[in-house]
Amino acid sequence: MTDIRVGLVAQYKDKDVLTVYNKRIMLGYASEKEFKAGEVFYGENGFSFEPDDSTYIVKTSVFPSYDEARKGIGQNNKAELIPVLKGPKTWQLYERSDGSSAVSREHLIRVTFGKSTFLIDSCEGSDSKTYSPYPQIKAVNSKNDPSGKIISLGTRSYRGRIEIVRSGGKLTAVNIISIEAYLCGVVTCEMSKSYDPEALKAQAVCARSYALYKSGFTCRGTLSNPYNLSDTTASQVYRGVTGESKEAIAAVKATVGEVIYRGDDLVETFYFSTSGGSTESGIDVWGIKSAIYNSKPDLYELSPEKKPWVITYTLEKARELLKSNGFDVGTVKSVKEMIVTGTGRVSSLKVTGSTSSKTLGLQEAQIVFDLPSAKYKVVLGGTSPVMPYAVSDDLKERLFGSGLYAISGNGTLSKLDTLEQLIVVSDDNMMNFPLMDVPAGSVAFFGMGYGHGIGMSQSGAQGLAVSGFDYKEIINYYFDDIRIDKYHVA
């Protein structure tokens, strides 16, 4: 199977109640490679799931269905018995009790539909080694959804199946869905649907490889690890049916099954929005020693999704940001780049204060000062930024000053001293030169790019596509020592 598990954490993580609004659902169980269909339930107003923390005495009788379990209760339910689903065709009765013989079951979920209710408990015994701990919800044909493929969960709808899992006293929803259907809800959530079809195809292949690398080919989860892939930027943005578009579907169909391998191993295909002129090597950002993630000039990124940026803080605000992240240096006196990579990213940033100094790593600095990328230059208020210069015929360096203009390729003039920063394109990179004055008592970060900088630049992919590169050429440009092939399931 090509089903994967996606944690729907953007909207449905750690909830007290989750509601499925379909009128008809099937509850079945998934093993490693297949889904075993189960019973169908009808609820006029949907199905409500919530944790149940009551204590119960477990009865030994086992029933093959919900209806048989209800018959086992009989007409007179003085003992307050309730049917409990514990695995494929495995129902038992629990008796509510506050006595010493009662046991609190930490994985109980109560399902309510109309005037009916039952409990779900996690699988036990041999079933726990074969199936997911909780049943999976599958939509069933109805007048509102003749295809029976869409599950309505809160404000979003999903293809495939939904598994509602309990951790502690809260519920989280997991979508179990085929990899190709999943990608239709990812591609244009991660990349603009206005982008060239070849760029979107490259995005589809990268997203497919990343998802299968992170989640594996499995529809079965565990209590301790219900999902490895989420629907947020922590993994890939996924919005289910609401995130689909005709452009995404076309890109997925055009590349169906294609992933990126190095040898026989799937590649964790990192990508990001905008590089600012050059991607970064994996070793310089995350310490990844692999030739796959070598730095690449990104000179086709001439219309970036994220424009160059400037972020300014007062020195007092800079102190507060440092302190709130556990770095109290007192009154900030200076902020200075210490180590800069060959692509222009700040690998080490030193902050000197009245009481101590702190050297921040690449990612620490981004987190503390909320910087979109690590490619920036720092200007302290009251100091002069390092300016670009021109060389005259007699080889004398002449600094740029006021009243000078930049001429674009189409002849458009831009007065330099009206710009925040000047972007210069070299043979293998783009460099920025701050032009804006920074107020005294402040510090400014003049930056380019957006994201971690490893792997494929989405803006660069668009630039390459517009320039005539196809999706395979785009992928091979950003990743070294790889091959594009159809995935295979072991």
C-alpha positions in Angstrom: 0.0 0.0 0.0 1.0 3.6 -0.4 -1.0 4.9 2.5 0.8 7.3 4.9 -0.1 8.8 8.3 -0.4 12.6 8.7 -1.0 14.2 12.1 -3.6 16.9 11.6 -2.0 19.1 14.3 -2.8 22.5 12.7 -6.4 22.4 13.8 -7.0 19.1 15.5 -4.3 18.5 18.1 -4.9 18.1 21.9 -8.6 18.7 21.7 -11.3 17.9 24.3 -13.8 17.0 21.6 -13.5 16.1 17.9 -16.6 15.8 15.7 -17.0 13.9 12.4 -20.0 15.4 10.6 -20.6 12.5 8.1 -23.9 10.7 8.7 -22.5 7.3 7.9 -19.1 6.0 8.9 -17.3 2.7 8.9 -14.9 1.8 11.7 -12.2 -0.6 10.7 -8.6 -1.5 11.7 -5.3 -1.1 9.8 -2.4 -3.4 9.9 1.0 -2.5 8.4 -0.1 -2.8 4.8 -3.9 -3.0 4.7 -7.2 -1.7 6.1 -9.7 -4.2 7.4 -13.2 -3.0 7.0 -15.6 -3.1 9.9 -19.0 -2.0 11.0 -21.1 0.9 9.6 -22.8 3.4 12.0 -25.4 6.0 11.3 -25.6 9.3 13.1 -28.1 12.0 11.9 -25.9 14.8 13.3 -22.5 13.2 13.0 -20.3 11.6 15.6 -18.7 13.2 18.7 -15.4 11.8 20.1 -14.2 12.8 23.6 -11.9 11.3 26.2 -13.6 9.2 28.9 -11.9 9.2 32.4 -14.5 7.1 34.2 -13.5 3.9 36.0 -14.9 0.6 34.8 -15.0 -3.1 35.6 -14.2 -5.1 32.4 -16.6 -8.0 31.7 -15.1 -11.1 30.2 -17.7 -11.8 27.5 -16.6 -11.0 23.9 -19.0 -10.1 21.1 -18.4 -9.9 17.3 -20.4 -6.7 16.7 -21.9 -3.6 18.3 -25.4 -4.9 17.9 -24.5 -8.2 19.6 -22.8 -6.3 22.5 -26.0 -4.3 22.9 -28.0 -7.4 23.0 -25.7 -8.7 25.8 -26.7 -5.7 27.9 -30.4 -6.6 27.6 -33.3 -4.3 28.3 -32.6 -3.5 31.9 -29.2 -1.8 32.3 -29.1 -1.3 36.0 -25.4 -2.2 36.0 -24.6 0.7 33.7 -23.0 -1.5 31.1 -21.6 0.1 27.9 -20.3 -1.5 24.7 -16.6 -1.1 24.1 -14.8 -1.6 20.8 -11.3 -3.2 21.5 -10.2 -4.5 18.1 -11.5 -6.1 14.8 -14.8 -7.7 15.6 -14.0 -7.5 19.3 -16.5 -5.9 21.6 -16.8 -6.2 25.4 -18.9 -4.7 28.0 -17.6 -2.3 30.7 -19.5 -1.7 33.9 -19.2 1.8 35.3 -18.1 1.7 38.9 -16.5 3.8 41.6 -15.5 0.8 43.7 -12.0 -0.3 44.6 -12.2 -3.1 42.0 -12.7 -0.6 39.2 -9.9 0.3 36.9 -9.2 3.6 35.1 -8.4 3.0 31.4 -6.1 5.7 30.1 -6.9 5.2 26.4 -10.7 5.3 26.5 -12.6 7.5 24.0 -16.3 7.9 24.1 -18.3 8.1 20.9 -21.7 9.7 20.9 -24.2 9.7 18.0 -27.8 10.8 18.6 -28.9 9.0 21.8 -26.4 6.2 21.3 -23.0 5.8 22.7 -20.1 3.4 23.0 -16.5 3.4 24.1 -13.3 2.8 22.1 -10.4 1.2 24.0 -6.9 0.5 22.5 -6.2 -2.9 21.1 -4.8 -5.5 23.5 -3.0 -8.9 23.2 -2.2 -10.2 19.7 -4.3 -7.5 18.1 -2.0 -4.8 19.5 0.9 -6.3 17.6 -1.0 -6.4 14.3 -3.3 -3.4 14.1 -3.3 0.2 15.0 -4.4 0.8 18.6 -7.5 2.7 17.5 -10.0 2.1 14.7 -9.9 4.2 11.6 -12.9 6.1 10.3 -13.9 5.7 6.7 -16.7 7.7 5.0 -19.6 5.7 3.6 -21.9 6.7 0.7 -24.7 9.1 1.6 -26.9 11.6 -0.2 -24.6 14.4 0.7 -21.5 12.5 -0.6 -22.4 9.8 -3.1 -18.7 9.0 -3.7 -18.2 8.1 0.0 -14.6 9.4 -0.2 -14.7 12.6 1.9 -14.6 12.8 5.7 -15.9 16.0 7.2 -13.9 16.9 10.3 -14.6 20.3 11.8 -13.9 23.0 9.2 -11.9 20.8 6.8 -12.6 17.7 4.7 -10.2 14.9 4.0 -9.8 11.9 1.7 -8.8 8.5 2.9 -9.5 7.7 6.6 -9.3 9.4 9.9 -7.9 7.9 13.1 -8.6 9.7 16.4 -5.9 9.0 19.0 -5.7 9.8 22.6 -2.6 11.0 24.4 -3.1 11.8 28.1 -6.5 13.5 28.4 -6.6 15.0 24.9 -7.4 13.9 21.4 -5.6 14.3 18.1 -6.7 13.4 14.5 -4.6 11.5 12.1 -5.3 11.3 8.4 -4.5 8.0 6.7 -4.3 8.6 3.0 -2.6 7.4 -0.2 0.5 9.3 -1.0 -0.8 10.6 -4.3 -4.1 11.9 -2.9 -2.1 13.5 0.0 0.1 15.4 -2.5 -2.9 17.0 -4.2 -3.5 18.8 -0.9 0.2 19.8 -0.4 1.7 21.0 -3.7 -0.1 24.4 -4.0 -0.1 24.9 -0.2 3.7 24.9 -0.4 4.1 26.6 -3.8 2.0 29.2 -5.5 -0.4 27.7 -8.0 0.6 30.5 -10.4 4.0 29.0 -10.8 5.2 27.3 -14.0 4.0 23.7 -14.4 7.6 22.5 -14.4 8.3 24.1 -11.0 5.1 22.6 -9.6 6.2 19.2 -10.9 9.5 19.6 -9.1 7.6 20.5 -6.0 5.4 17.4 -6.3 8.5 15.1 -6.6 10.2 16.7 -3.7 7.1 16.6 -1.5 6.5 13.0 -2.4 10.0 12.0 -1.5 10.0 14.0 1.8 6.6 12.5 2.9 7.6 8.9 2.2 11.0 9.4 3.8 9.4 10.8 7.0 6.3 8.6 7.2 7.2 5.3 5.5 4.8 3.1 3.6 2.5 2.3 6.5 -1.1 2.9 7.6 -0.5 1.5 11.0 0.4 3.6 14.0 1.3 3.0 17.7 0.3 4.5 21.0 3.7 6.2 21.5 4.2 7.2 17.9 0.8 7.9 16.1 2.4 9.9 13.2 5.8 11.0 11.9 4.5 13.6 9.5 2.4 16.7 10.4 0.3 19.0 8.3 2.2 22.2 9.2 5.5 23.8 8.1 7.2 21.5 10.7 6.8 18.9 7.9 4.8 20.1 4.9 1.7 22.2 4.8 -1.4 20.0 4.0 -5.0 21.2 4.1 -6.8 18.2 2.8 -9.5 18.7 0.2 -9.6 22.4 0.9 -5.9 22.7 -0.1 -6.4 20.9 -3.5 -6.2 22.8 -6.8 -6.3 21.8 -10.5 -2.7 22.9 -10.8 -1.6 20.6 -7.9 -3.6 17.6 -9.3 -1.9 18.1 -12.7 1.6 18.2 -11.2 0.9 15.1 -9.1 -0.5 13.2 -12.1 2.4 14.2 -14.4 4.9 12.8 -11.9 2.9 10.0 -10.3 5.1 7.7 -8.3 8.3 9.6 -8.9 10.7 10.1 -5.9 14.4 11.0 -5.4 16.9 8.3 -4.5 20.5 8.2 -3.7 21.5 4.6 -4.5 18.6 2.6 -3.1 17.8 5.1 -0.3 15.0 7.7 -0.4 16.3 11.2 -0.1 15.0 13.6 2.6 14.3 16.4 0.0 14.5 19.7 1.9 13.1 22.8 0.2 12.3 26.3 1.1 10.9 29.6 -0.2 13.8 31.9 -1.2 17.6 31.6 -1.1 18.7 35.2 -1.7 21.2 34.2 -4.4 22.7 30.9 -3.2 21.5 27.8 -1.4 23.4 26.7 1.7 25.3 23.4 2.3 23.7 21.0 4.7 26.9 20.9 6.9 26.8 24.6 7.5 23.1 24.7 8.7 22.2 21.3 10.3 25.6 19.6 10.3 24.5 17.1 7.6 27.6 15.6 5.9 26.2 14.7 2.5 27.1 15.8 -1.0 23.4 15.8 -1.8 23.0 19.1 -0.1 25.9 21.1 -1.6 25.6 24.8 -1.9 24.4 26.1 -5.3 24.3 29.5 -7.0 20.6 30.5 -7.3 20.9 33.2 -9.9 17.6 32.4 -11.7 15.8 33.6 -8.5 15.3 37.0 -10.0 11.6 37.4 -9.0 11.7 35.9 -5.5 8.5 35.0 -3.6 10.0 36.7 -0.5 11.7 40.1 -1.2 14.8 41.4 0.6 13.9 42.5 4.1 14.9 44.8 7.0 14.1 44.1 10.6 14.9 46.8 13.2 14.9 46.6 17.0 15.7 49.1 19.7 18.6 47.9 21.8 16.2 47.6 24.7 13.9 45.4 22.7 17.0 43.3 21.6 17.8 42.9 25.3 14.2 41.7 26.0 14.3 39.2 23.1 17.6 37.8 24.3 16.4 37.5 27.9 13.2 35.8 27.0 15.3 33.2 25.2 17.5 32.6 28.2 20.4 34.9 27.2 20.5 37.9 29.6 23.6 40.0 28.7 22.4 43.2 30.3 22.1 46.4 28.2 23.1 45.5 24.6 26.2 47.4 23.5 27.0 45.7 20.1 25.8 43.0 17.8 28.3 41.7 15.3 28.7 38.9 12.7 31.6 36.7 13.8 31.5 33.8 11.3 29.9 34.1 7.8 29.6 31.2 5.4 30.7 31.5 1.8 27.1 32.1 0.7 26.7 35.1 3.1 24.8 33.4 5.9 25.7 34.3 9.5 26.9 31.2 11.2 27.9 32.9 14.4 26.5 36.2 15.9 28.1 37.9 18.9 26.0 40.1 21.2 28.0 42.1 23.8 26.1 43.5 26.7 26.9 45.5 29.9 27.1 42.3 32.0 28.2 39.6 29.6 28.5 38.5 26.0 26.8 35.7 24.1 27.6 34.1 20.8 24.6 32.8 19.0 24.7 30.0 16.5 23.0 30.3 13.1 19.6 28.9 14.1 19.7 30.5 17.6 20.1 34.0 16.1 17.2 33.4 13.8 15.0 32.3 16.6 15.9 35.0 19.1 15.5 37.9 16.6 12.8 36.3 14.5 14.8 36.5 11.2 13.4 35.0 8.0 16.8 33.6 7.0 20.4 33.5 8.1 21.6 35.6 5.2 21.8 39.1 6.6 24.1 42.0 7.6 23.9 43.8 10.9 24.1 47.6 11.2 24.2 49.2 14.6 22.6 52.6 14.9 25.0 55.5 14.6 27.5 53.5 12.6 28.1 53.6 8.8 27.2 50.5 6.8 29.8 49.0 4.5 29.1 50.5 1.1 29.8 49.0 -2.3 32.3 50.8 -4.5 33.1 51.3 -8.1 36.6 51.2 -9.6 37.5 53.9 -12.1 39.7 53.5 -15.2 42.8 54.5 -13.2 41.9 51.8 -10.6 41.1 54.2 -7.8 38.3 53.0 -5.6 35.4 55.4 -5.3 32.8 54.9 -2.7 29.2 55.3 -3.6 27.7 58.5 -2.3 24.5 60.4 -2.6 23.0 61.3 -5.9 24.0 58.1 -7.6 21.6 55.7 -9.6 21.4 52.1 -10.5 20.5 51.2 -14.1 18.4 48.0 -14.5 18.6 45.8 -17.6 15.6 47.5 -19.2 17.1 50.9 -18.6 15.1 51.9 -15.5 16.9 54.2 -13.1 16.6 53.8 -9.4 18.1 56.4 -7.0 20.3 54.5 -4.6 19.8 56.6 -1.5 16.0 55.9 -1.7 16.5 52.2 -1.3 16.8 50.2 1.9 19.5 48.0 0.5 21.3 47.4 -2.8 21.3 43.9 -4.3 24.3 43.0 -6.4 24.4 39.9 -8.6 27.8 38.3 -9.0 28.9 35.2 -10.9 27.8 32.8 -8.2 25.7 34.7 -5.6 23.8 37.8 -4.8 25.1 40.2 -2.2 23.2 42.9 -0.3 24.6 46.3 0.8 22.6 48.3 3.4 21.8 51.8 2.4 19.2 52.9 5.0 20.3 54.9 8.0 19.7 53.1 11.3 18.5 55.2 14.3 20.8 55.6 17.2 20.0 53.1 20.0 18.8 50.5 17.5 20.1 47.6 15.6 19.0 46.5 12.1 19.2 43.2 10.2 19.4 43.7 6.4 18.5 40.3 4.9 17.7 38.3 1.9 16.0 35.0 1.5 13.4 33.1 3.5 13.8 29.7 5.0 16.7 27.4 6.0 18.4 27.5 2.6 19.1 23.8 2.1 18.0 21.9 -1.0 15.5 23.4 -3.5 14.6 27.0 -3.6 11.0 27.3 -4.7 11.6 30.8 -6.1 14.7 29.5 -7.9 12.8 26.6 -9.3 10.3 29.0 -10.7 13.1 31.0 -12.3 14.6 27.9 -13.8 11.3 26.8 -15.1 10.5 30.1 -16.7 14.0 29.9 -18.4 13.1 26.6 -20.0 14.4 24.0 -17.5 12.1 20.9 -17.0 11.3 19.5 -13.5 14.0 16.8 -13.6 16.6 19.4 -14.6 15.5 21.6 -11.7 15.7 18.8 -9.2 19.1 17.7 -10.5 20.3 21.3 -10.3 19.6 21.6 -6.5 20.5 18.0 -5.4 23.7 16.2 -6.2 24.4 12.5 -6.6 20.7 11.6 -6.9 18.4 9.8 -9.4 14.7 10.2 -10.0 12.8 7.0 -10.1 9.4 5.4 -9.3 9.1 4.4 -5.6 8.9 0.8 -4.7 7.3 -0.8 -1.6 9.3 -3.4 0.2 
